[in-house]
Amino acid sequence: MKRPRPGQELPSDSIDPFLCRLRDRNEDIAMPPGAMIMAVEFLTMDQEQIEDFLQASRHAIVATNRADGPPQISPVWYLYEDEKIYFSVLADSAKFRSLQRDSRVSVCIDGGHPDARAITFYGTARLMQDSTAQRDELIMRIIRRYMENEKEASEYAERAGADSTDVLVVVSPTKILARDYN
């Protein structure tokens, strides 16, 4: 593809679908020689699309704030329900210590290749440490989402000690950024 001149209108069939549709933009584009256009046109997702996307068993990436500055980032299994994100952490983990100190958290769930959708939640975390029927059931529901059947889920929970060492984290989002780059 040729590099466009600033303000040049290009026919729509000359633009790769993953590239920005320049003819729809009404601005000059200043680009260095040899640069490629990498801006992506995307749409936000509505609530129904968000709910549908989050029903799949994907990994969530959780970011907490470490005491020494940089973020602590980890993949987790999750459950999305009643506009909250639930996941569990071990009581002796860095995530747990970070959340005890600073309840601010970010959670990103992306579709993985070739699904170019992603949802990022920004919010605060509440930690449920004590074993209660509600906490234990939510942890089991998270595990069941990622196992083929009840037997596998029960065996996994027993091996992992999910009934005693897990802390349930409940994220109440203050901001949700949902994008569909497809």
C-alpha positions as CSV (number, residue, x, y, z in Angstrom):
1,M,0.0,0.0,0.0
2,K,1.4,3.4,-0.9
3,R,1.9,6.0,1.8
4,P,-0.9,8.6,1.6
5,R,-0.2,12.3,1.3
6,P,-1.7,14.4,4.0
7,G,-5.4,15.0,3.2
8,Q,-5.4,12.5,0.3
9,E,-8.7,10.6,-0.1
10,L,-8.3,6.9,-0.8
11,P,-10.9,4.6,-2.3
12,S,-12.3,2.2,0.3
13,D,-11.1,-0.9,-1.6
14,S,-7.5,0.2,-1.2
15,I,-7.6,0.2,2.6
16,D,-7.0,-3.0,4.5
17,P,-10.0,-3.6,6.9
18,F,-7.6,-3.6,9.9
19,L,-6.3,-0.1,9.0
20,C,-8.0,3.1,9.7
21,R,-10.5,4.2,7.1
22,L,-8.8,7.4,6.1
23,R,-11.5,8.6,3.8
24,D,-13.9,8.8,6.7
25,R,-11.6,11.0,8.7
26,N,-11.6,14.7,7.9
27,E,-8.1,15.6,9.0
28,D,-4.6,15.9,7.6
29,I,-2.2,13.0,8.4
30,A,1.5,13.7,8.9
31,M,3.5,10.6,8.6
32,P,7.3,10.0,8.3
33,P,8.6,8.4,5.2
34,G,8.0,4.6,5.2
35,A,5.5,4.7,8.1
36,M,2.5,2.5,7.9
37,I,-1.0,3.5,9.1
38,M,-1.7,1.4,12.2
39,A,-4.7,3.2,13.7
40,V,-7.5,0.8,14.1
41,E,-11.1,1.6,13.7
42,F,-13.1,0.1,16.6
43,L,-16.5,0.1,18.2
44,T,-17.5,0.1,21.8
45,M,-19.6,-2.9,23.0
46,D,-23.1,-2.5,24.4
47,Q,-24.2,-4.2,27.6
48,E,-25.6,-7.3,25.9
49,Q,-22.4,-7.8,23.9
50,I,-20.4,-7.4,27.1
51,E,-22.5,-10.0,28.9
52,D,-22.2,-12.5,26.0
53,F,-18.4,-12.0,25.7
54,L,-17.9,-12.6,29.4
55,Q,-19.8,-15.9,29.4
56,A,-16.9,-17.7,27.6
57,S,-14.2,-19.3,29.8
58,R,-11.4,-16.9,29.1
59,H,-8.5,-15.9,31.3
60,A,-8.6,-12.6,33.0
61,I,-5.5,-10.6,33.5
62,V,-5.5,-8.9,36.9
63,A,-3.3,-5.9,37.8
64,T,-2.7,-4.8,41.3
65,N,-0.4,-2.1,42.7
66,R,2.8,-3.5,44.3
67,A,4.3,-1.7,47.3
68,D,7.5,-1.0,45.5
69,G,5.8,0.7,42.5
70,P,5.4,-1.5,39.4
71,P,2.1,-3.3,38.8
72,Q,1.8,-7.0,39.7
73,I,0.0,-8.8,36.8
74,S,-1.4,-12.3,36.8
75,P,-3.8,-14.5,34.8
76,V,-6.8,-15.8,36.7
77,W,-10.0,-17.6,36.2
78,Y,-13.1,-15.5,36.8
79,L,-16.8,-15.3,37.1
80,Y,-18.8,-12.3,35.9
81,E,-22.2,-11.9,37.5
82,D,-24.4,-9.0,38.7
83,E,-22.0,-6.5,37.1
84,K,-19.1,-7.7,39.3
85,I,-16.0,-9.7,38.6
86,Y,-15.1,-12.6,41.0
87,F,-11.8,-14.5,41.2
88,S,-9.8,-16.2,43.9
89,V,-6.3,-15.8,45.1
90,L,-4.1,-17.6,47.6
91,A,-3.9,-16.0,51.0
92,D,-0.1,-16.1,50.7
93,S,0.1,-14.6,47.2
94,A,1.5,-11.2,46.0
95,K,-1.9,-10.4,44.6
96,F,-3.5,-10.9,48.0
97,R,-0.9,-8.8,49.8
98,S,-1.2,-6.0,47.2
99,L,-5.0,-6.0,47.5
100,Q,-4.9,-5.9,51.3
101,R,-2.7,-2.8,51.1
102,D,-4.4,-1.1,48.1
103,S,-7.9,-2.2,46.9
104,R,-7.6,-0.6,43.5
105,V,-7.5,-3.2,40.7
106,S,-7.7,-3.5,36.9
107,V,-9.0,-6.6,35.2
108,C,-8.6,-7.2,31.5
109,I,-10.3,-10.0,29.5
110,D,-9.4,-10.3,25.9
111,G,-10.8,-12.6,23.2
112,G,-7.5,-14.1,22.1
113,H,-6.5,-14.4,18.4
114,P,-8.4,-14.0,16.1
115,D,-11.2,-12.5,18.4
116,A,-10.1,-8.9,18.7
117,R,-12.4,-7.9,21.5
118,A,-11.3,-6.8,25.0
119,I,-13.0,-5.6,28.2
120,T,-11.1,-3.8,30.9
121,F,-12.6,-3.2,34.3
122,Y,-11.2,-0.6,36.7
123,G,-12.4,-0.7,40.3
124,T,-12.0,-1.7,43.8
125,A,-11.7,-5.1,45.3
126,R,-13.3,-6.5,48.4
127,L,-11.6,-9.6,50.0
128,M,-13.7,-12.4,51.3
129,Q,-11.3,-14.5,53.5
130,D,-13.6,-16.3,55.9
131,S,-15.1,-19.5,54.6
132,T,-18.8,-18.9,54.2
133,A,-21.3,-20.8,52.1
134,Q,-21.5,-17.9,49.7
135,R,-17.7,-17.6,49.3
136,D,-17.2,-21.3,48.9
137,E,-20.0,-21.6,46.3
138,L,-18.7,-18.7,44.3
139,I,-15.2,-20.2,44.2
140,M,-16.7,-23.6,43.1
141,R,-18.6,-21.8,40.3
142,I,-15.4,-20.2,39.1
143,I,-13.7,-23.6,39.0
144,R,-16.7,-25.2,37.2
145,R,-16.5,-22.6,34.4
146,Y,-13.1,-24.0,33.4
147,M,-13.7,-27.7,33.9
148,E,-15.5,-30.2,31.6
149,N,-17.8,-31.6,34.3
150,E,-18.6,-31.6,38.0
151,K,-16.3,-34.5,38.8
152,E,-13.3,-32.7,37.3
153,A,-14.2,-29.5,39.1
154,S,-14.5,-31.3,42.5
155,E,-11.2,-33.1,42.0
156,Y,-9.5,-29.8,41.0
157,A,-10.9,-28.0,44.1
158,E,-9.7,-30.8,46.4
159,R,-6.2,-30.9,44.9
160,A,-5.9,-27.1,45.0
161,G,-7.3,-26.8,48.6
162,A,-9.9,-24.3,47.3
163,D,-12.0,-24.6,50.4
164,S,-9.4,-23.4,52.8
165,T,-6.6,-21.4,51.2
166,D,-8.4,-19.3,48.7
167,V,-9.6,-15.7,49.2
168,L,-12.5,-14.6,47.0
169,V,-11.9,-11.2,45.4
170,V,-15.0,-9.3,44.4
171,V,-14.3,-6.4,42.0
172,S,-16.9,-3.6,41.8
173,P,-16.1,-1.7,38.7
174,T,-16.0,2.1,38.7
175,K,-15.2,2.2,34.9
176,I,-15.6,-0.4,32.1
177,L,-13.8,0.0,28.8
178,A,-15.2,-2.5,26.3
179,R,-13.8,-2.5,22.7
180,D,-14.5,-4.6,19.6
181,Y,-11.5,-4.2,17.2
182,N,-12.9,-6.9,14.8
